[in-house]
Amino acid sequence: MCRRMDIDEFYEADPRRRQSAELELGAEWLDEDNVRHELNYVEDTGELYVLREPSPHIREDPFGGLHFSEPPDYDKKMTVHVIANIPDKDQLHQILNGWQDHMLTPEGGQWLGDQLRAAGVAVGPPDQDAIADDGPDLNA
């Protein structure tokens, strides 16, 4: 999988991204921690990416209390993961036909990953939930 980067790094890494039209494929994809993700397609590069909201780490104490913290160097930026390379919008629509029915389901990320792998366009480990994430990547 491509390394996680903040939204500014993403656009700066390839000038075609800023100029390109983008197609949004839902802004309510949820991961296993109920963190919201947005799915977008960059027409000029063929990249399908997940935009992830920043979220603090949550820890439960022995008495059931929740404690929110931010890891060192966590700057609350939106992060981007490129999850597929798809040559054109027609193929995108064919591969993700029915995405609206899966976005709000608990298995939506797995469905998305399965669709991308079946089409041979996925960028990432086999069998991974396409929107799975474990928080900020501080070692990138």
FIDO-770112 format. One record per atom (N, C-alpha, C): residue in three letters; x, y, z. Coordinates in nm, 2 decimals, always signed. Layout:
(r 'Ala'; (X; Y; Z))
...
This chain:
(r 'Met'; (+0.08; -0.12; +0.00))
(r 'Met'; (+0.00; +0.00; +0.00))
(r 'Met'; (+0.09; +0.12; +0.00))
(r 'Cys'; (+0.04; +0.23; -0.07))
(r 'Cys'; (+0.12; +0.35; -0.07))
(r 'Cys'; (+0.12; +0.40; +0.08))
(r 'Arg'; (+0.23; +0.47; +0.11))
(r 'Arg'; (+0.24; +0.53; +0.24))
(r 'Arg'; (+0.13; +0.63; +0.27))
(r 'Arg'; (+0.09; +0.64; +0.39))
(r 'Arg'; (-0.01; +0.74; +0.43))
(r 'Arg'; (+0.06; +0.88; +0.42))
(r 'Met'; (-0.01; +0.98; +0.37))
(r 'Met'; (+0.04; +1.12; +0.37))
(r 'Met'; (-0.07; +1.21; +0.40))
(r 'Asp'; (-0.03; +1.33; +0.44))
(r 'Asp'; (-0.14; +1.43; +0.47))
(r 'Asp'; (-0.18; +1.49; +0.33))
(r 'Ile'; (-0.30; +1.55; +0.33))
(r 'Ile'; (-0.36; +1.60; +0.21))
(r 'Ile'; (-0.27; +1.69; +0.13))
(r 'Asp'; (-0.19; +1.78; +0.20))
(r 'Asp'; (-0.10; +1.87; +0.13))
(r 'Asp'; (+0.01; +1.80; +0.06))
(r 'Glu'; (+0.07; +1.70; +0.13))
(r 'Glu'; (+0.17; +1.62; +0.06))
(r 'Glu'; (+0.12; +1.55; -0.06))
(r 'Phe'; (+0.00; +1.50; -0.05))
(r 'Phe'; (-0.06; +1.43; -0.16))
(r 'Phe'; (-0.07; +1.51; -0.29))
(r 'Tyr'; (-0.12; +1.63; -0.27))
(r 'Tyr'; (-0.14; +1.72; -0.39))
(r 'Tyr'; (+0.00; +1.77; -0.44))
(r 'Glu'; (+0.09; +1.80; -0.35))
(r 'Glu'; (+0.22; +1.85; -0.39))
(r 'Glu'; (+0.31; +1.74; -0.46))
(r 'Ala'; (+0.28; +1.61; -0.43))
(r 'Ala'; (+0.36; +1.50; -0.49))
(r 'Ala'; (+0.34; +1.49; -0.64))
(r 'Asp'; (+0.23; +1.53; -0.69))
(r 'Asp'; (+0.20; +1.52; -0.83))
(r 'Asp'; (+0.11; +1.63; -0.88))
(r 'Pro'; (+0.17; +1.73; -0.96))
(r 'Pro'; (+0.09; +1.85; -1.00))
(r 'Pro'; (-0.03; +1.82; -1.07))
(r 'Arg'; (-0.05; +1.70; -1.14))
(r 'Arg'; (-0.17; +1.67; -1.21))
(r 'Arg'; (-0.29; +1.66; -1.11))
(r 'Arg'; (-0.26; +1.62; -0.99))
(r 'Arg'; (-0.37; +1.61; -0.89))
(r 'Arg'; (-0.45; +1.74; -0.87))
(r 'Arg'; (-0.38; +1.85; -0.85))
(r 'Arg'; (-0.44; +1.97; -0.82))
(r 'Arg'; (-0.53; +2.02; -0.94))
(r 'Gln'; (-0.48; +1.99; -1.06))
(r 'Gln'; (-0.55; +2.04; -1.18))
(r 'Gln'; (-0.67; +1.95; -1.22))
(r 'Ser'; (-0.67; +1.83; -1.18))
(r 'Ser'; (-0.76; +1.73; -1.22))
(r 'Ser'; (-0.90; +1.75; -1.16))
(r 'Ala'; (-1.00; +1.70; -1.24))
(r 'Ala'; (-1.13; +1.69; -1.18))
(r 'Ala'; (-1.13; +1.57; -1.09))
(r 'Glu'; (-1.21; +1.57; -0.99))
(r 'Glu'; (-1.22; +1.46; -0.89))
(r 'Glu'; (-1.37; +1.42; -0.88))
(r 'Leu'; (-1.39; +1.29; -0.86))
(r 'Leu'; (-1.52; +1.24; -0.85))
(r 'Leu'; (-1.53; +1.18; -0.70))
(r 'Glu'; (-1.63; +1.23; -0.63))
(r 'Glu'; (-1.64; +1.18; -0.49))
(r 'Glu'; (-1.74; +1.06; -0.50))
(r 'Leu'; (-1.69; +0.95; -0.43))
(r 'Leu'; (-1.77; +0.83; -0.42))
(r 'Leu'; (-1.81; +0.80; -0.28))
(r 'Gly'; (-1.87; +0.90; -0.22))
(r 'Gly'; (-1.92; +0.88; -0.08))
(r 'Gly'; (-1.83; +0.94; +0.03))
(r 'Ala'; (-1.89; +1.01; +0.12))
(r 'Ala'; (-1.81; +1.07; +0.23))
(r 'Ala'; (-1.85; +1.01; +0.37))
(r 'Glu'; (-1.91; +0.89; +0.37))
(r 'Glu'; (-1.95; +0.83; +0.49))
(r 'Glu'; (-1.91; +0.69; +0.51))
(r 'Trp'; (-1.79; +0.65; +0.45))
(r 'Trp'; (-1.74; +0.52; +0.47))
(r 'Trp'; (-1.68; +0.52; +0.61))
(r 'Leu'; (-1.72; +0.41; +0.68))
(r 'Leu'; (-1.67; +0.40; +0.82))
(r 'Leu'; (-1.58; +0.28; +0.84))
(r 'Asp'; (-1.47; +0.30; +0.92))
(r 'Asp'; (-1.38; +0.19; +0.95))
(r 'Asp'; (-1.43; +0.12; +1.08))
(r 'Glu'; (-1.35; +0.03; +1.12))
(r 'Glu'; (-1.39; -0.05; +1.24))
(r 'Glu'; (-1.40; +0.03; +1.37))
(r 'Asp'; (-1.34; +0.15; +1.37))
(r 'Asp'; (-1.34; +0.24; +1.48))
(r 'Asp'; (-1.45; +0.35; +1.46))
(r 'Asn'; (-1.53; +0.34; +1.36))
(r 'Asn'; (-1.63; +0.44; +1.33))
(r 'Asn'; (-1.57; +0.58; +1.29))
(r 'Val'; (-1.45; +0.57; +1.24))
(r 'Val'; (-1.39; +0.70; +1.18))
(r 'Val'; (-1.43; +0.71; +1.04))
(r 'Arg'; (-1.48; +0.83; +1.01))
(r 'Arg'; (-1.53; +0.86; +0.87))
(r 'Arg'; (-1.42; +0.88; +0.77))
(r 'His'; (-1.45; +0.82; +0.65))
(r 'His'; (-1.36; +0.83; +0.54))
(r 'His'; (-1.44; +0.88; +0.42))
(r 'Glu'; (-1.37; +0.94; +0.33))
(r 'Glu'; (-1.42; +0.99; +0.20))
(r 'Glu'; (-1.35; +0.92; +0.09))
(r 'Leu'; (-1.42; +0.87; -0.01))
(r 'Leu'; (-1.36; +0.80; -0.12))
(r 'Leu'; (-1.36; +0.89; -0.24))
(r 'Asn'; (-1.25; +0.91; -0.31))
(r 'Asn'; (-1.24; +1.00; -0.42))
(r 'Asn'; (-1.15; +0.94; -0.53))
(r 'Tyr'; (-1.18; +0.99; -0.65))
(r 'Tyr'; (-1.11; +0.94; -0.77))
(r 'Tyr'; (-1.06; +1.06; -0.85))
(r 'Val'; (-0.92; +1.06; -0.87))
(r 'Val'; (-0.86; +1.17; -0.95))
(r 'Val'; (-0.85; +1.13; -1.09))
(r 'Glu'; (-0.92; +1.20; -1.18))
(r 'Glu'; (-0.94; +1.16; -1.32))
(r 'Glu'; (-0.80; +1.16; -1.39))
(r 'Asp'; (-0.72; +1.26; -1.37))
(r 'Asp'; (-0.60; +1.27; -1.45))
(r 'Asp'; (-0.49; +1.17; -1.41))
(r 'Thr'; (-0.50; +1.11; -1.29))
(r 'Thr'; (-0.40; +1.01; -1.25))
(r 'Thr'; (-0.45; +0.87; -1.24))
(r 'Gly'; (-0.59; +0.86; -1.24))
(r 'Gly'; (-0.65; +0.73; -1.22))
(r 'Gly'; (-0.64; +0.68; -1.08))
(r 'Glu'; (-0.61; +0.76; -0.98))
(r 'Glu'; (-0.59; +0.72; -0.85))
(r 'Glu'; (-0.73; +0.72; -0.77))
(r 'Leu'; (-0.76; +0.61; -0.70))
(r 'Leu'; (-0.87; +0.61; -0.61))
(r 'Leu'; (-0.81; +0.62; -0.47))
(r 'Tyr'; (-0.85; +0.72; -0.40))
(r 'Tyr'; (-0.79; +0.73; -0.26))
(r 'Tyr'; (-0.90; +0.75; -0.16))
(r 'Val'; (-0.86; +0.72; -0.04))
(r 'Val'; (-0.94; +0.73; +0.08))
(r 'Val'; (-0.88; +0.85; +0.16))
(r 'Leu'; (-0.97; +0.95; +0.19))
(r 'Leu'; (-0.94; +1.06; +0.27))
(r 'Leu'; (-0.99; +1.03; +0.41))
(r 'Arg'; (-0.90; +1.03; +0.51))
(r 'Arg'; (-0.94; +1.00; +0.65))
(r 'Arg'; (-0.94; +1.12; +0.74))
(r 'Glu'; (-1.05; +1.13; +0.82))
(r 'Glu'; (-1.05; +1.24; +0.92))
(r 'Glu'; (-0.95; +1.21; +1.03))
(r 'Pro'; (-0.89; +1.31; +1.08))
(r 'Pro'; (-0.80; +1.28; +1.20))
(r 'Pro'; (-0.89; +1.23; +1.32))
(r 'Ser'; (-0.83; +1.15; +1.40))
(r 'Ser'; (-0.90; +1.10; +1.52))
(r 'Ser'; (-0.80; +1.08; +1.63))
(r 'Pro'; (-0.83; +1.12; +1.75))
(r 'Pro'; (-0.74; +1.09; +1.86))
(r 'Pro'; (-0.75; +0.94; +1.90))
(r 'His'; (-0.64; +0.90; +1.97))
(r 'His'; (-0.65; +0.76; +2.02))
(r 'His'; (-0.74; +0.76; +2.14))
(r 'Ile'; (-0.81; +0.65; +2.16))
(r 'Ile'; (-0.90; +0.64; +2.27))
(r 'Ile'; (-0.86; +0.52; +2.35))
(r 'Arg'; (-0.86; +0.53; +2.48))
(r 'Arg'; (-0.82; +0.42; +2.56))
(r 'Arg'; (-0.92; +0.41; +2.68))
(r 'Glu'; (-0.96; +0.29; +2.71))
(r 'Glu'; (-1.06; +0.27; +2.82))
(r 'Glu'; (-0.98; +0.23; +2.94))
(r 'Asp'; (-1.02; +0.29; +3.05))
(r 'Asp'; (-0.95; +0.26; +3.18))
(r 'Asp'; (-1.03; +0.14; +3.24))
(r 'Pro'; (-0.97; +0.08; +3.35))
(r 'Pro'; (-1.04; -0.04; +3.41))
(r 'Pro'; (-1.18; -0.01; +3.47))
(r 'Phe'; (-1.22; +0.12; +3.48))
(r 'Phe'; (-1.35; +0.15; +3.53))
(r 'Phe'; (-1.45; +0.19; +3.42))
(r 'Gly'; (-1.41; +0.17; +3.30))
(r 'Gly'; (-1.50; +0.20; +3.19))
(r 'Gly'; (-1.49; +0.34; +3.13))
(r 'Gly'; (-1.40; +0.42; +3.19))
(r 'Gly'; (-1.39; +0.56; +3.14))
(r 'Gly'; (-1.31; +0.56; +3.01))
(r 'Leu'; (-1.34; +0.65; +2.93))
(r 'Leu'; (-1.27; +0.67; +2.80))
(r 'Leu'; (-1.17; +0.79; +2.81))
(r 'His'; (-1.05; +0.77; +2.77))
(r 'His'; (-0.95; +0.87; +2.77))
(r 'His'; (-0.90; +0.90; +2.63))
(r 'Phe'; (-0.91; +1.02; +2.59))
(r 'Phe'; (-0.87; +1.06; +2.45))
(r 'Phe'; (-0.73; +1.13; +2.46))
(r 'Ser'; (-0.64; +1.09; +2.37))
(r 'Ser'; (-0.51; +1.15; +2.36))
(r 'Ser'; (-0.46; +1.16; +2.22))
(r 'Glu'; (-0.37; +1.24; +2.20))
(r 'Glu'; (-0.31; +1.26; +2.07))
(r 'Glu'; (-0.16; +1.22; +2.08))
(r 'Pro'; (-0.12; +1.13; +1.99))
(r 'Pro'; (+0.02; +1.09; +2.00))
(r 'Pro'; (+0.11; +1.21; +1.97))
(r 'Pro'; (+0.24; +1.20; +2.01))
(r 'Pro'; (+0.33; +1.31; +1.98))
(r 'Pro'; (+0.34; +1.33; +1.83))
(r 'Asp'; (+0.35; +1.45; +1.78))
(r 'Asp'; (+0.36; +1.49; +1.64))
(r 'Asp'; (+0.23; +1.47; +1.56))
(r 'Tyr'; (+0.12; +1.44; +1.63))
(r 'Tyr'; (+0.00; +1.42; +1.56))
(r 'Tyr'; (-0.06; +1.56; +1.54))
(r 'Asp'; (-0.08; +1.60; +1.41))
(r 'Asp'; (-0.11; +1.74; +1.39))
(r 'Asp'; (-0.26; +1.76; +1.33))
(r 'Lys'; (-0.34; +1.66; +1.35))
(r 'Lys'; (-0.48; +1.67; +1.32))
(r 'Lys'; (-0.51; +1.70; +1.17))
(r 'Lys'; (-0.42; +1.65; +1.08))
(r 'Lys'; (-0.44; +1.67; +0.94))
(r 'Lys'; (-0.52; +1.55; +0.88))
(r 'Met'; (-0.59; +1.58; +0.77))
(r 'Met'; (-0.65; +1.48; +0.70))
(r 'Met'; (-0.54; +1.39; +0.63))
(r 'Thr'; (-0.56; +1.26; +0.63))
(r 'Thr'; (-0.46; +1.18; +0.57))
(r 'Thr'; (-0.52; +1.11; +0.44))
(r 'Val'; (-0.43; +1.08; +0.35))
(r 'Val'; (-0.47; +1.02; +0.22))
(r 'Val'; (-0.40; +0.88; +0.21))
(r 'His'; (-0.48; +0.78; +0.16))
(r 'His'; (-0.42; +0.66; +0.12))
(r 'His'; (-0.47; +0.63; -0.03))
(r 'Val'; (-0.38; +0.61; -0.12))
(r 'Val'; (-0.42; +0.57; -0.25))
(r 'Val'; (-0.44; +0.42; -0.24))
(r 'Ile'; (-0.56; +0.37; -0.28))
(r 'Ile'; (-0.60; +0.23; -0.26))
(r 'Ile'; (-0.61; +0.16; -0.39))
(r 'Ala'; (-0.61; +0.23; -0.51))
(r 'Ala'; (-0.63; +0.17; -0.64))
(r 'Ala'; (-0.58; +0.26; -0.75))
(r 'Asn'; (-0.55; +0.20; -0.86))
(r 'Asn'; (-0.52; +0.28; -0.98))
(r 'Asn'; (-0.61; +0.22; -1.09))
(r 'Ile'; (-0.70; +0.31; -1.14))
(r 'Ile'; (-0.81; +0.27; -1.23))
(r 'Ile'; (-0.80; +0.36; -1.35))
(r 'Pro'; (-0.77; +0.31; -1.47))
(r 'Pro'; (-0.75; +0.39; -1.59))
(r 'Pro'; (-0.85; +0.50; -1.63))
(r 'Asp'; (-0.98; +0.46; -1.61))
(r 'Asp'; (-1.08; +0.56; -1.65))
(r 'Asp'; (-1.21; +0.55; -1.57))
(r 'Lys'; (-1.29; +0.65; -1.59))
(r 'Lys'; (-1.42; +0.66; -1.51))
(r 'Lys'; (-1.51; +0.54; -1.54))
(r 'Asp'; (-1.52; +0.50; -1.67))
(r 'Asp'; (-1.61; +0.39; -1.71))
(r 'Asp'; (-1.57; +0.27; -1.63))
(r 'Gln'; (-1.44; +0.24; -1.62))
(r 'Gln'; (-1.40; +0.12; -1.55))
(r 'Gln'; (-1.42; +0.14; -1.40))
(r 'Leu'; (-1.40; +0.26; -1.35))
(r 'Leu'; (-1.43; +0.29; -1.21))
(r 'Leu'; (-1.58; +0.26; -1.18))
(r 'His'; (-1.67; +0.31; -1.26))
(r 'His'; (-1.81; +0.28; -1.23))
(r 'His'; (-1.85; +0.14; -1.24))
(r 'Gln'; (-1.78; +0.06; -1.33))
(r 'Gln'; (-1.81; -0.08; -1.35))
(r 'Gln'; (-1.76; -0.15; -1.22))
(r 'Ile'; (-1.64; -0.12; -1.18))
(r 'Ile'; (-1.58; -0.19; -1.06))
(r 'Ile'; (-1.66; -0.16; -0.93))
(r 'Leu'; (-1.70; -0.04; -0.92))
(r 'Leu'; (-1.77; +0.00; -0.79))
(r 'Leu'; (-1.92; +0.02; -0.81))
(r 'Asn'; (-1.98; -0.05; -0.90))
(r 'Asn'; (-2.12; -0.05; -0.92))
(r 'Asn'; (-2.19; -0.10; -0.79))
(r 'Gly'; (-2.28; -0.01; -0.74))
(r 'Gly'; (-2.35; -0.05; -0.62))
(r 'Gly'; (-2.29; +0.00; -0.49))
(r 'Trp'; (-2.18; +0.09; -0.50))
(r 'Trp'; (-2.11; +0.13; -0.38))
(r 'Trp'; (-2.20; +0.20; -0.28))
(r 'Gln'; (-2.31; +0.27; -0.33))
(r 'Gln'; (-2.40; +0.34; -0.24))
(r 'Gln'; (-2.46; +0.25; -0.14))
(r 'Asp'; (-2.49; +0.12; -0.18))
(r 'Asp'; (-2.55; +0.02; -0.10))
(r 'Asp'; (-2.46; -0.03; +0.01))
(r 'His'; (-2.33; -0.01; -0.01))
(r 'His'; (-2.23; -0.07; +0.08))
(r 'His'; (-2.16; +0.03; +0.17))
(r 'Met'; (-2.16; +0.15; +0.14))
(r 'Met'; (-2.09; +0.26; +0.21))
(r 'Met'; (-2.12; +0.26; +0.36))
(r 'Leu'; (-2.25; +0.25; +0.40))
(r 'Leu'; (-2.29; +0.27; +0.54))
(r 'Leu'; (-2.30; +0.14; +0.61))
(r 'Thr'; (-2.25; +0.03; +0.55))
(r 'Thr'; (-2.26; -0.10; +0.62))
(r 'Thr'; (-2.13; -0.13; +0.69))
(r 'Pro'; (-2.13; -0.21; +0.80))
(r 'Pro'; (-2.01; -0.24; +0.87))
(r 'Pro'; (-1.91; -0.31; +0.78))
(r 'Glu'; (-1.95; -0.38; +0.68))
(r 'Glu'; (-1.86; -0.45; +0.59))
(r 'Glu'; (-1.83; -0.37; +0.47))
(r 'Gly'; (-1.86; -0.24; +0.46))
(r 'Gly'; (-1.84; -0.16; +0.34))
(r 'Gly'; (-1.69; -0.16; +0.30))
(r 'Gly'; (-1.60; -0.14; +0.39))
(r 'Gly'; (-1.46; -0.14; +0.36))
(r 'Gly'; (-1.41; -0.27; +0.30))
(r 'Gln'; (-1.46; -0.38; +0.36))
(r 'Gln'; (-1.42; -0.51; +0.30))
(r 'Gln'; (-1.48; -0.53; +0.16))
(r 'Trp'; (-1.60; -0.49; +0.14))
(r 'Trp'; (-1.66; -0.50; +0.01))
(r 'Trp'; (-1.58; -0.42; -0.09))
(r 'Leu'; (-1.54; -0.29; -0.05))
(r 'Leu'; (-1.46; -0.21; -0.14))
(r 'Leu'; (-1.33; -0.28; -0.18))
(r 'Gly'; (-1.26; -0.33; -0.08))
(r 'Gly'; (-1.13; -0.40; -0.10))
(r 'Gly'; (-1.15; -0.52; -0.19))
(r 'Asp'; (-1.26; -0.60; -0.17))
(r 'Asp'; (-1.28; -0.71; -0.25))
(r 'Asp'; (-1.31; -0.68; -0.39))
(r 'Gln'; (-1.38; -0.57; -0.42))
(r 'Gln'; (-1.41; -0.52; -0.55))
(r 'Gln'; (-1.28; -0.48; -0.62))
(r 'Leu'; (-1.20; -0.41; -0.56))
(r 'Leu'; (-1.07; -0.36; -0.62))
(r 'Leu'; (-0.98; -0.47; -0.65))
(r 'Arg'; (-0.97; -0.57; -0.56))
(r 'Arg'; (-0.88; -0.69; -0.58))
(r 'Arg'; (-0.93; -0.77; -0.69))
(r 'Ala'; (-1.06; -0.79; -0.70))
(r 'Ala'; (-1.12; -0.88; -0.80))
(r 'Ala'; (-1.10; -0.82; -0.94))
(r 'Ala'; (-1.09; -0.68; -0.95))
(r 'Ala'; (-1.07; -0.62; -1.08))
(r 'Ala'; (-0.92; -0.60; -1.11))
(r 'Gly'; (-0.83; -0.64; -1.01))
(r 'Gly'; (-0.69; -0.63; -1.03))
(r 'Gly'; (-0.63; -0.49; -1.03))
(r 'Val'; (-0.70; -0.40; -0.96))
(r 'Val'; (-0.66; -0.26; -0.95))
(r 'Val'; (-0.61; -0.21; -0.82))
(r 'Ala'; (-0.63; -0.30; -0.72))
(r 'Ala'; (-0.60; -0.26; -0.58))
(r 'Ala'; (-0.45; -0.24; -0.56))
(r 'Val'; (-0.42; -0.14; -0.47))
(r 'Val'; (-0.29; -0.12; -0.42))
(r 'Val'; (-0.29; -0.15; -0.27))
(r 'Gly'; (-0.23; -0.26; -0.23))
(r 'Gly'; (-0.24; -0.30; -0.09))
(r 'Gly'; (-0.23; -0.45; -0.07))
(r 'Pro'; (-0.22; -0.49; +0.06))
(r 'Pro'; (-0.21; -0.63; +0.10))
(r 'Pro'; (-0.34; -0.70; +0.06))
(r 'Pro'; (-0.33; -0.83; +0.03))
(r 'Pro'; (-0.45; -0.91; +0.00))
(r 'Pro'; (-0.54; -0.92; +0.12))
(r 'Asp'; (-0.67; -0.93; +0.09))
(r 'Asp'; (-0.77; -0.95; +0.20))
(r 'Asp'; (-0.79; -0.83; +0.29))
(r 'Gln'; (-0.72; -0.72; +0.27))
(r 'Gln'; (-0.73; -0.61; +0.37))
(r 'Gln'; (-0.86; -0.53; +0.34))
(r 'Asp'; (-0.92; -0.48; +0.44))
(r 'Asp'; (-1.03; -0.39; +0.43))
(r 'Asp'; (-0.98; -0.26; +0.37))
(r 'Ala'; (-1.04; -0.21; +0.27))
(r 'Ala'; (-0.98; -0.10; +0.19))
(r 'Ala'; (-0.97; +0.03; +0.27))
(r 'Ile'; (-1.05; +0.04; +0.38))
(r 'Ile'; (-1.04; +0.16; +0.46))
(r 'Ile'; (-0.99; +0.14; +0.60))
(r 'Ala'; (-0.94; +0.02; +0.62))
(r 'Ala'; (-0.88; -0.02; +0.75))
(r 'Ala'; (-0.77; +0.08; +0.78))
(r 'Asp'; (-0.76; +0.12; +0.90))
(r 'Asp'; (-0.65; +0.21; +0.94))
(r 'Asp'; (-0.64; +0.20; +1.09))
(r 'Asp'; (-0.52; +0.22; +1.14))
(r 'Asp'; (-0.50; +0.21; +1.29))
(r 'Asp'; (-0.45; +0.35; +1.34))
(r 'Gly'; (-0.49; +0.45; +1.28))
(r 'Gly'; (-0.45; +0.59; +1.33))
(r 'Gly'; (-0.33; +0.64; +1.26))
(r 'Pro'; (-0.28; +0.75; +1.31))
(r 'Pro'; (-0.17; +0.82; +1.24))
(r 'Pro'; (-0.04; +0.73; +1.23))
(r 'Asp'; (+0.02; +0.74; +1.12))
(r 'Asp'; (+0.15; +0.67; +1.09))
(r 'Asp'; (+0.26; +0.76; +1.12))
(r 'Leu'; (+0.31; +0.75; +1.24))
(r 'Leu'; (+0.42; +0.85; +1.29))
(r 'Leu'; (+0.56; +0.80; +1.25))
(r 'Asn'; (+0.57; +0.69; +1.18))
(r 'Asn'; (+0.70; +0.64; +1.14))
(r 'Asn'; (+0.72; +0.66; +0.99))
(r 'Ala'; (+0.63; +0.72; +0.92))
(r 'Ala'; (+0.64; +0.73; +0.78))
(r 'Ala'; (+0.75; +0.83; +0.74))
